[in-house]
Amino acid sequence: MELEISDFPVCKIALFCGDKLLTILRDDKASIPWANMWELPGGGKSVRENLI
C-alpha cells in the first residue's frame, strides 16, 4: 500500500494527563499502514468532509 503524505490530510493531538501522554496502539493487520505501531489520537479526512 503506497500513500503520499500530502494526499492524506489528518489531524493529531498530543493529549497529556499530568505527566502521561495518551497514545493508541494501531491494529495488527497487514492491510493497514503502520500496523501494530503506537500513535497519537486523531483521524484522517474522508472524501465527504470539508477542511475548516
N, C-alpha and C positions, 0 to 999 in steps of 0.2 A: 504494500500500500504506500503510495507516494503522496505526500502533502506538501504544498507550498505554504509556508507560514503566512505570507502576505495574502493568500487566498482564503484564509480561515480566521475571521475576526473572533476574538474571545475576550472575556473579562475575568480576571482573577482577583482574589482578595487575600491579604495577609491578616488573619484574624487571631489576635492574641487574647488569652485569658490569663491575666497575671503574667507569669514568665513562660507560659506554654503557648505553642503555636499550633493551630488547628490544621491538620493535613488529612488527605484522603488517599487510601490505597486503591489504585485502579484495579479492575477485574483482571484476572489472569487468563485472558483469552487471546489467542494468536491473531484473531481477526481485528483487534483494535490497536491503534497506535499506542506506544508506550505502555504496553500491558505489564501488570504487576509492578508498577512504579508509583512512588509517592508523589503527590501534587497538592497544590493549593486549591481550595474550593472555587468554583466558578463554572463557566459554561461557554459554549460556542453559540454563535448567532445562526439561527435557522434561516432558510431562504425566505420564509414568510415574515420574519421580524425586520423592523426598521432600526437603524442606528440612531441613538438620541444625540 
